Amino acid sequence: MARIVQKFGGTSVGSIERIRHVAGRVKAEVDRGNEVAVVVSAMAGETDRLVGLCQSMAPFHDAREFDSIVSTGEQVSTGLLAMALQDMGVPARSWLGWQIPVETDEVHGRARIVAIAPDELRRRLADGEVAVVAGFQGLTPRNRIATLGRGGSDTSAVALAAALAADRCDIYTDVDGVYTADPRIVRAARKLAKVTYEEMLEMASLGAKVLQTRSVELAMKQRVRVQVLSSFSGAPGTYVVDEDEIVEQEIVSGIAYSRDEAKITVLEVPDRPGIAAAVFGPLADHEINVDMIVQNVSEDGRATDMTFTVTRGDLDRAVGLLEDRRSALGFRALVPDADVVKVSVIGVGMRSHAGVAKRMFSALSENGINIQVISTSEIKISVLVAEKYLELAVRALHTAYGLDADG
């Protein structure tokens, strides 16, 4: 007997028919003799509808009441799934975050899970009852409902798996695993049988939409074995596991990209101590995250050009903040550019292989793609290129690293 946590997203529970289909998947796991807890999201589109109601009522609303409202979508889907299971003869009951409880901090709208009290759930599971748990939500120390932010049900599932000491956490989505690249762009992309926590974390943070970043961080920290698989097919998925579970590492495991990028170049800033803090400090104070950074000092050492990236949604705010400080900073001009994308190659095998960057730069050069900014980590190289070259760049790199599927 194993203890399994299954998670189904909004698309998977988007209709009564799909909820019945999910119930069939849960029953199949129960029939194998396993203890099963299920985490579900709200039905597809429901959270957006609830958010719209809040915004219509009060554009500048109380975040605590907002969480109280938008968390109700999961209450419906948990109850319906529990009903469907009962109708199939499977003992089940629904659980909301506050009933377990799932304890969170007080950052409404993007709360973090602090603890989960698993004793009652464990007892129920041992008695053969399926626990259908609402994702995306918890309870603050002040006894208020808090939500975990978009994609938070993934985090709920991993946290529950850790608390229950589950053998596995199955994340059911509308894709059947983790691929070497976006199959919509690269037809020759291959599904990976296994990927490391670190690689999955980089992929998630660099634009891959398969898993929410915080859920991967938590899985890596708690060593929760995660499987990503499709709700709509019986195909095996991709396991997200510790590095030592993978016998022979590929040098590069995948190519990721992000369209949510914008570049700002600050021209001719005086090159003096503290200037970087003066430029980036106000952005941080206004919660604008800066990603890739490059600095070029003039030959005479008096001025420097700074180029950095922010999300596209933050571009106008970032430009406005810097323009307001033009006289204090002393720069000549700002050059914003939203027509850029970030393309990344990822793989733990980079640690032990030389020449990874050379191959990347050569492949892009051979395809006439100019690199604007470069950033690296131990298992990742990212470049910023013009948006019009996105698909060409991803395909060229996928081929260059030998990731194309045979045939």
Kinemage of the C-alpha trace (Angstrom):
@kinemage 1
@onewidth
@group {chain A} dominant
@subgroup {mainchain}
@vectorlist {calphas} color= white
{ca met a 1} P 0.000 0.000 0.000
{ca ala a 2} L 1.194 3.482 -0.892
{ca arg a 3} L -0.011 6.902 0.162
{ca ile a 4} L -0.650 9.102 -2.876
{ca val a 5} L -1.574 12.778 -3.197
{ca gln a 6} L -3.245 13.645 -6.497
{ca lys a 7} L -3.781 17.184 -7.713
{ca phe a 8} L -6.235 18.207 -10.434
{ca gly a 9} L -6.281 21.721 -11.882
{ca gly a 10} L -9.175 23.829 -13.092
{ca thr a 11} L -9.226 22.383 -16.600
{ca ser a 12} L -9.374 18.853 -15.183
{ca val a 13} L -12.480 19.718 -13.104
{ca gly a 14} L -13.969 22.169 -15.607
{ca ser a 15} L -17.355 20.419 -15.959
{ca ile a 16} L -19.511 17.752 -14.307
{ca glu a 17} L -18.340 15.228 -16.906
{ca arg a 18} L -14.688 16.010 -16.212
{ca ile a 19} L -15.212 15.803 -12.454
{ca arg a 20} L -16.711 12.327 -12.942
{ca his a 21} L -13.664 11.433 -15.060
{ca val a 22} L -11.377 12.637 -12.245
{ca ala a 23} L -13.376 10.579 -9.755
{ca gly a 24} L -12.728 7.527 -11.950
{ca arg a 25} L -8.975 8.185 -11.809
{ca val a 26} L -9.109 8.538 -8.030
{ca lys a 27} L -11.146 5.329 -7.703
{ca ala a 28} L -8.597 3.447 -9.807
{ca glu a 29} L -5.873 4.425 -7.332
{ca val a 30} L -8.074 3.384 -4.409
{ca asp a 31} L -8.797 0.062 -6.111
{ca arg a 32} L -5.038 -0.579 -6.233
{ca gly a 33} L -5.131 -0.572 -2.426
{ca asn a 34} L -3.585 2.885 -1.960
{ca glu a 35} L -4.482 5.659 0.464
{ca val a 36} L -5.458 8.725 -1.576
{ca ala a 37} L -5.757 12.432 -0.822
{ca val a 38} L -6.857 14.696 -3.670
{ca val a 39} L -6.203 18.419 -4.016
{ca val a 40} L -8.399 20.305 -6.475
{ca ser a 41} L -8.545 23.779 -7.953
{ca ala a 42} L -11.698 25.738 -8.743
{ca met a 43} L -13.479 24.834 -11.967
{ca ala a 44} L -11.877 26.466 -15.013
{ca gly a 45} L -12.772 30.168 -15.231
{ca glu a 46} L -14.400 30.319 -11.801
{ca thr a 47} L -11.565 32.125 -10.013
{ca asp a 48} L -11.454 34.741 -12.792
{ca arg a 49} L -15.217 35.242 -12.390
{ca leu a 50} L -14.859 35.745 -8.644
{ca val a 51} L -11.952 38.152 -9.110
{ca gly a 52} L -14.122 40.126 -11.530
{ca leu a 53} L -16.914 40.365 -8.971
{ca cys a 54} L -14.469 41.774 -6.404
{ca gln a 55} L -13.103 44.338 -8.826
{ca ser a 56} L -16.605 45.399 -9.868
{ca met a 57} L -17.660 45.881 -6.275
{ca ala a 58} L -14.583 47.781 -5.083
{ca pro a 59} L -11.449 48.329 -7.204
{ca phe a 60} L -9.441 49.056 -4.016
{ca his a 61} L -10.814 46.221 -1.908
{ca asp a 62} L -9.879 44.705 1.437
{ca ala a 63} L -7.445 41.888 0.618
{ca arg a 64} L -8.887 39.753 3.435
{ca glu a 65} L -12.398 39.912 1.980
{ca phe a 66} L -10.970 39.321 -1.485
{ca asp a 67} L -9.427 36.054 -0.260
{ca ser a 68} L -12.689 35.083 1.417
{ca ile a 69} L -14.484 35.429 -1.915
{ca val a 70} L -12.004 33.974 -4.409
{ca ser a 71} L -11.371 30.906 -2.231
{ca thr a 72} L -14.996 29.780 -2.623
{ca gly a 73} L -14.400 28.296 -6.074
{ca glu a 74} L -12.492 25.387 -4.539
{ca gln a 75} L -15.333 24.742 -2.092
{ca val a 76} L -17.604 23.892 -5.015
{ca ser a 77} L -15.146 21.590 -6.806
{ca thr a 78} L -14.176 19.696 -3.638
{ca gly a 79} L -17.808 19.075 -2.747
{ca leu a 80} L -18.695 17.944 -6.269
{ca leu a 81} L -15.730 15.563 -6.459
{ca ala a 82} L -16.566 14.083 -3.044
{ca met a 83} L -20.155 13.552 -4.261
{ca ala a 84} L -18.918 11.880 -7.460
{ca leu a 85} L -16.695 9.510 -5.479
{ca gln a 86} L -19.504 8.647 -3.081
{ca asp a 87} L -21.738 7.948 -6.072
{ca met a 88} L -19.124 5.419 -7.254
{ca gly a 89} L -19.104 3.718 -3.874
{ca val a 90} L -15.851 5.302 -2.660
{ca pro a 91} L -15.935 6.769 0.875
{ca ala a 92} L -14.899 10.430 0.607
{ca arg a 93} L -15.351 13.835 2.209
{ca ser a 94} L -14.332 17.359 1.300
{ca trp a 95} L -11.933 19.486 3.351
{ca leu a 96} L -11.412 23.233 3.132
{ca gly a 97} L -8.116 24.777 4.154
{ca trp a 98} L -9.408 26.046 7.493
{ca gln a 99} L -10.871 22.651 8.430
{ca ile a 100} L -7.562 20.744 8.382
{ca pro a 101} L -6.119 23.378 9.094
{ca val a 102} L -3.551 24.549 6.538
{ca glu a 103} L -1.770 27.289 8.465
{ca thr a 104} L -0.386 30.250 6.493
{ca asp a 105} L 1.213 33.599 7.104
{ca glu a 106} L -0.832 36.807 6.784
{ca val a 107} L 0.219 37.932 3.288
{ca his a 108} L -3.236 37.827 1.743
{ca gly a 109} L -3.328 37.013 -1.943
{ca arg a 110} L 0.090 35.343 -1.941
{ca ala a 111} L 0.294 33.640 1.438
{ca arg a 112} L 2.886 30.989 2.243
{ca ile a 113} L 2.070 27.747 4.021
{ca val a 114} L 3.585 27.583 7.507
{ca ala a 115} L 2.280 24.195 8.677
{ca ile a 116} L -0.343 21.539 8.014
{ca ala a 117} L -1.927 19.475 10.796
{ca pro a 118} L -2.147 16.012 9.204
{ca asp a 119} L -3.289 13.759 12.080
{ca glu a 120} L -7.029 13.663 11.309
{ca leu a 121} L -6.399 13.243 7.586
{ca arg a 122} L -4.010 10.354 8.261
{ca arg a 123} L -6.599 8.639 10.431
{ca arg a 124} L -9.287 9.028 7.764
{ca leu a 125} L -6.969 7.787 5.023
{ca ala a 126} L -6.073 4.717 7.095
{ca asp a 127} L -9.812 4.007 7.426
{ca gly a 128} L -10.129 3.969 3.632
{ca glu a 129} L -11.683 7.409 3.159
{ca val a 130} L -10.493 9.662 0.333
{ca ala a 131} L -9.709 13.211 1.487
{ca val a 132} L -10.730 15.788 -1.137
{ca val a 133} L -8.851 18.945 -0.158
{ca ala a 134} L -9.324 22.480 -1.456
{ca gly a 135} L -6.119 23.850 -2.925
{ca phe a 136} L -5.007 27.489 -3.054
{ca gln a 137} L -6.083 28.346 0.493
{ca gly a 138} L -5.286 28.250 4.189
{ca leu a 139} L -5.913 29.953 7.509
{ca thr a 140} L -3.937 32.860 9.001
{ca pro a 141} L -3.018 33.231 12.701
{ca arg a 142} L -5.888 35.754 12.936
{ca asn a 143} L -8.371 33.089 11.811
{ca arg a 144} L -8.866 34.590 8.338
{ca ile a 145} L -8.885 32.700 5.050
{ca ala a 146} L -5.799 33.407 2.924
{ca thr a 147} L -5.059 32.397 -0.656
{ca leu a 148} L -1.686 31.333 -2.017
{ca gly a 149} L -1.709 33.187 -5.348
{ca arg a 150} L -2.127 31.928 -8.900
{ca gly a 151} L -1.065 28.319 -9.299
{ca gly a 152} L -1.240 27.881 -5.531
{ca ser a 153} L -2.991 24.512 -5.725
{ca asp a 154} L 0.271 22.947 -6.921
{ca thr a 155} L 1.899 24.241 -3.749
{ca ser a 156} L -1.019 22.993 -1.643
{ca ala a 157} L -0.590 19.498 -3.095
{ca val a 158} L 3.158 19.328 -2.514
{ca ala a 159} L 2.801 20.706 1.017
{ca leu a 160} L 0.093 18.145 1.793
{ca ala a 161} L 2.245 15.341 0.382
{ca ala a 162} L 5.114 16.449 2.625
{ca ala a 163} L 2.869 16.660 5.707
{ca leu a 164} L 1.386 13.206 5.043
{ca ala a 165} L 4.782 11.698 4.187
{ca ala a 166} L 3.213 10.554 0.918
{ca asp a 167} L 5.062 8.221 -1.412
{ca arg a 168} L 4.276 10.408 -4.409
{ca cys a 169} L 2.498 13.600 -5.462
{ca asp a 170} L 0.810 13.295 -8.879
{ca ile a 171} L 0.098 16.643 -10.535
{ca tyr a 172} L -2.516 16.161 -13.267
{ca thr a 173} L -2.534 18.880 -15.932
{ca asp a 174} L -3.550 19.390 -19.553
{ca val a 175} L -0.075 18.269 -20.710
{ca asp a 176} L 1.301 14.768 -20.317
{ca gly a 177} L 4.681 15.633 -18.833
{ca val a 178} L 7.735 17.864 -19.063
{ca tyr a 179} L 9.207 18.249 -22.539
{ca thr a 180} L 12.636 19.266 -23.784
{ca ala a 181} L 10.942 22.349 -25.289
{ca asp a 182} L 7.472 23.693 -25.943
{ca pro a 183} L 5.976 21.122 -28.375
{ca arg a 184} L 3.933 23.906 -29.973
{ca ile a 185} L 7.179 25.457 -31.194
{ca val a 186} L 9.432 22.416 -31.533
{ca arg a 187} L 7.665 19.439 -33.099
{ca ala a 188} L 10.702 17.281 -32.369
{ca ala a 189} L 10.491 17.956 -28.611
{ca arg a 190} L 10.739 14.853 -26.425
{ca lys a 191} L 8.972 14.073 -23.171
{ca leu a 192} L 11.440 13.557 -20.331
{ca ala a 193} L 11.037 10.456 -18.169
{ca lys a 194} L 12.738 12.225 -15.254
{ca val a 195} L 13.948 15.730 -14.518
{ca thr a 196} L 15.748 17.025 -11.431
{ca tyr a 197} L 14.223 19.451 -8.947
{ca glu a 198} L 16.821 22.054 -9.897
{ca glu a 199} L 16.142 21.738 -13.617
{ca met a 200} L 12.382 21.907 -13.078
{ca leu a 201} L 12.796 24.957 -10.861
{ca glu a 202} L 14.813 26.723 -13.553
{ca met a 203} L 12.285 25.723 -16.224
{ca ala a 204} L 9.368 26.976 -14.123
{ca ser a 205} L 11.054 30.286 -13.302
{ca leu a 206} L 12.140 30.787 -16.922
{ca gly a 207} L 8.722 30.515 -18.491
{ca ala a 208} L 7.705 26.837 -18.577
{ca lys a 209} L 4.084 26.671 -17.358
{ca val a 210} L 3.999 23.021 -16.308
{ca leu a 211} L 4.447 23.569 -12.542
{ca gln a 212} L 4.214 26.613 -10.328
{ca thr a 213} L 7.650 27.780 -9.140
{ca arg a 214} L 6.856 27.746 -5.421
{ca ser a 215} L 5.604 24.167 -5.615
{ca val a 216} L 8.914 23.038 -7.119
{ca glu a 217} L 10.876 24.915 -4.444
{ca leu a 218} L 8.854 23.165 -1.759
{ca ala a 219} L 9.194 19.747 -3.399
{ca met a 220} L 12.968 20.203 -3.578
{ca lys a 221} L 13.183 21.341 0.044
{ca gln a 222} L 10.967 18.537 1.380
{ca arg a 223} L 12.187 15.914 -1.136
{ca val a 224} L 8.649 15.182 -2.312
{ca arg a 225} L 8.627 12.887 -5.340
{ca val a 226} L 6.413 14.581 -7.952
{ca gln a 227} L 4.944 13.170 -11.152
{ca val a 228} L 3.508 15.446 -13.856
{ca leu a 229} L 0.958 13.719 -16.079
{ca ser a 230} L -2.172 14.345 -18.126
{ca ser a 231} L -5.729 14.198 -16.837
{ca phe a 232} L -6.902 13.236 -20.298
{ca ser a 233} L -4.649 10.327 -21.274
{ca gly a 234} L -3.227 7.225 -19.686
{ca ala a 235} L 0.329 7.977 -20.821
{ca pro a 236} L 3.094 7.884 -18.192
{ca gly a 237} L 4.249 11.309 -17.083
{ca thr a 238} L 7.515 12.922 -16.012
{ca tyr a 239} L 8.974 12.396 -12.546
{ca val a 240} L 10.571 15.355 -10.777
{ca val a 241} L 13.187 13.787 -8.540
{ca asp a 242} L 16.487 14.190 -6.770
{ca glu a 243} L 19.565 14.343 -8.996
{ca asp a 244} L 20.978 11.029 -7.801
{ca glu a 245} L 17.877 9.195 -9.122
{ca ile a 246} L 19.000 9.959 -12.678
{ca val a 247} L 21.881 7.680 -13.623
{ca glu a 248} L 23.247 9.462 -16.720
{ca gln a 249} L 22.579 13.158 -17.012
{ca glu a 250} L 22.079 14.922 -20.313
{ca ile a 251} L 24.297 17.978 -20.685
{ca val a 252} L 21.202 20.036 -21.495
{ca ser a 253} L 17.755 18.786 -20.513
{ca gly a 254} L 15.598 21.473 -22.025
{ca ile a 255} L 15.098 24.825 -23.728
{ca ala a 256} L 12.780 27.332 -22.018
{ca tyr a 257} L 11.628 30.784 -23.009
{ca ser a 258} L 9.782 33.746 -21.545
{ca arg a 259} L 7.853 36.383 -23.483
{ca asp a 260} L 7.244 38.396 -20.320
{ca glu a 261} L 10.418 40.433 -20.722
{ca ala a 262} L 11.236 44.087 -21.329
{ca lys a 263} L 14.625 45.753 -21.581
{ca ile a 264} L 15.666 49.173 -20.302
{ca thr a 265} L 18.979 50.799 -21.163
{ca val a 266} L 20.137 53.761 -19.085
{ca leu a 267} L 22.610 55.739 -21.194
{ca glu a 268} L 25.645 57.557 -19.831
{ca val a 269} L 25.172 57.284 -16.093
{ca pro a 270} L 28.093 58.774 -14.140
{ca asp a 271} L 30.417 55.917 -13.165
{ca arg a 272} L 30.776 56.442 -9.422
{ca pro a 273} L 30.355 54.311 -6.279
{ca gly a 274} L 26.721 53.867 -5.323
{ca ile a 275} L 25.232 54.554 -8.739
{ca ala a 276} L 23.900 51.004 -9.159
{ca ala a 277} L 22.146 51.241 -5.796
{ca ala a 278} L 20.704 54.617 -6.806
{ca val a 279} L 19.314 53.132 -10.039
{ca phe a 280} L 17.975 49.827 -8.726
{ca gly a 281} L 17.000 50.879 -5.191
{ca pro a 282} L 13.810 52.768 -6.177
{ca leu a 283} L 12.745 49.859 -8.378
{ca ala a 284} L 13.102 47.437 -5.478
{ca asp a 285} L 11.222 49.823 -3.185
{ca his a 286} L 8.299 49.664 -5.612
{ca glu a 287} L 8.502 45.839 -5.878
{ca ile a 288} L 9.784 45.852 -9.458
{ca asn a 289} L 12.000 42.822 -9.936
{ca val a 290} L 15.111 43.266 -12.048
{ca asp a 291} L 16.447 40.181 -13.783
{ca met a 292} L 19.294 40.297 -16.307
{ca ile a 293} L 21.840 43.113 -15.885
{ca val a 294} L 24.791 44.209 -17.996
{ca gln a 295} L 27.005 47.288 -17.550
{ca asn a 296} L 29.474 48.848 -19.993
{ca val a 297} L 31.912 51.473 -18.738
{ca ser a 298} L 33.135 54.075 -21.226
{ca glu a 299} L 36.794 54.124 -22.226
{ca asp a 300} L 37.543 57.215 -20.160
{ca gly a 301} L 35.837 55.648 -17.119
{ca arg a 302} L 33.550 58.632 -16.527
{ca ala a 303} L 30.214 57.153 -17.633
{ca thr a 304} L 28.536 53.807 -17.964
{ca asp a 305} L 25.548 52.351 -19.806
{ca met a 306} L 23.332 50.007 -17.790
{ca thr a 307} L 20.979 47.520 -19.425
{ca phe a 308} L 18.570 45.393 -17.424
{ca thr a 309} L 15.282 43.551 -17.789
{ca val a 310} L 11.953 43.732 -15.966
{ca thr a 311} L 8.589 42.126 -16.681
{ca arg a 312} L 6.589 43.776 -19.432
{ca gly a 313} L 3.895 44.730 -16.970
{ca asp a 314} L 6.447 46.717 -14.951
{ca leu a 315} L 8.103 48.486 -17.909
{ca asp a 316} L 6.119 51.738 -17.834
{ca arg a 317} L 6.362 52.024 -14.036
{ca ala a 318} L 10.102 51.401 -14.105
{ca val a 319} L 10.673 54.010 -16.817
{ca gly a 320} L 8.528 56.532 -14.918
{ca leu a 321} L 10.417 55.986 -11.662
{ca leu a 322} L 13.786 56.460 -13.348
{ca glu a 323} L 12.663 59.515 -15.345
{ca asp a 324} L 11.491 61.125 -12.086
{ca arg a 325} L 15.076 60.722 -10.819
{ca arg a 326} L 16.890 61.790 -13.984
{ca ser a 327} L 18.450 64.898 -12.455
{ca ala a 328} L 19.662 63.019 -9.364
{ca leu a 329} L 21.032 60.099 -11.373
{ca gly a 330} L 22.515 62.242 -14.110
{ca phe a 331} L 21.891 59.891 -17.039
{ca arg a 332} L 21.503 61.164 -20.612
{ca ala a 333} L 18.566 59.057 -21.793
{ca leu a 334} L 16.452 55.947 -21.243
{ca val a 335} L 15.809 53.442 -24.028
{ca pro a 336} L 12.945 51.012 -23.268
{ca asp a 337} L 12.306 47.969 -25.471
{ca ala a 338} L 9.414 45.530 -25.005
{ca asp a 339} L 10.127 43.547 -28.182
{ca val a 340} L 12.491 41.058 -26.550
{ca val a 341} L 12.325 37.503 -25.227
{ca lys a 342} L 14.508 35.428 -22.932
{ca val a 343} L 15.658 32.025 -24.171
{ca ser a 344} L 17.433 29.625 -21.817
{ca val a 345} L 19.240 26.300 -21.961
{ca ile a 346} L 19.003 24.244 -18.762
{ca gly a 347} L 20.764 21.131 -17.510
{ca val a 348} L 22.542 19.853 -14.418
{ca gly a 349} L 25.042 18.231 -16.792
{ca met a 350} L 26.508 21.693 -17.399
{ca arg a 351} L 28.377 21.375 -14.120
{ca ser a 352} L 30.695 18.742 -15.544
{ca his a 353} L 30.885 19.675 -19.236
{ca ala a 354} L 32.742 22.520 -20.917
{ca gly a 355} L 31.685 24.224 -24.131
{ca val a 356} L 27.964 24.560 -23.387
{ca ala a 357} L 27.984 28.348 -23.821
{ca lys a 358} L 30.102 28.132 -26.973
{ca arg a 359} L 27.588 25.798 -28.590
{ca met a 360} L 24.722 28.115 -27.681
{ca phe a 361} L 26.396 31.226 -29.043
{ca ser a 362} L 27.496 29.429 -32.215
{ca ala a 363} L 23.989 28.113 -32.933
{ca leu a 364} L 22.465 31.560 -32.531
{ca ser a 365} L 25.176 33.195 -34.646
{ca glu a 366} L 24.723 30.668 -37.459
{ca asn a 367} L 21.045 31.626 -37.569
{ca gly a 368} L 21.730 35.367 -37.622
{ca ile a 369} L 20.387 35.968 -34.113
{ca asn a 370} L 22.043 38.762 -32.146
{ca ile a 371} L 22.442 38.338 -28.375
{ca gln a 372} L 21.563 41.461 -26.394
{ca val a 373} L 22.108 40.346 -22.775
{ca ile a 374} L 23.522 37.173 -21.185
{ca ser a 375} L 23.042 35.743 -17.694
{ca thr a 376} L 24.190 32.437 -16.241
{ca ser a 377} L 23.867 30.157 -13.256
{ca glu a 378} L 25.458 26.801 -12.462
{ca ile a 379} L 22.904 24.895 -14.559
{ca lys a 380} L 21.497 27.564 -16.885
{ca ile a 381} L 22.467 30.049 -19.588
{ca ser a 382} L 19.926 32.694 -20.614
{ca val a 383} L 20.107 35.157 -23.465
{ca leu a 384} L 17.917 38.076 -24.440
{ca val a 385} L 17.088 38.291 -28.150
{ca ala a 386} L 14.638 40.168 -30.359
{ca glu a 387} L 11.148 38.706 -30.071
{ca lys a 388} L 10.891 37.992 -33.797
{ca tyr a 389} L 13.632 35.363 -33.413
{ca leu a 390} L 11.966 33.420 -30.579
{ca glu a 391} L 10.860 30.326 -32.479
{ca leu a 392} L 13.998 30.194 -34.614
{ca ala a 393} L 16.209 30.458 -31.525
{ca val a 394} L 14.368 27.725 -29.592
{ca arg a 395} L 14.431 25.331 -32.544
{ca ala a 396} L 18.080 26.030 -33.356
{ca leu a 397} L 19.181 25.412 -29.759
{ca his a 398} L 17.035 22.303 -29.430
{ca thr a 399} L 18.807 20.832 -32.455
{ca ala a 400} L 22.261 22.074 -31.432
{ca tyr a 401} L 22.143 20.189 -28.127
{ca gly a 402} L 20.903 16.949 -29.714
{ca leu a 403} L 17.467 17.117 -28.089
{ca asp a 404} L 15.400 16.440 -31.240
{ca ala a 405} L 13.374 13.248 -31.139
{ca asp a 406} L 14.470 10.561 -33.578
{ca gly a 407} L 12.495 10.621 -36.833
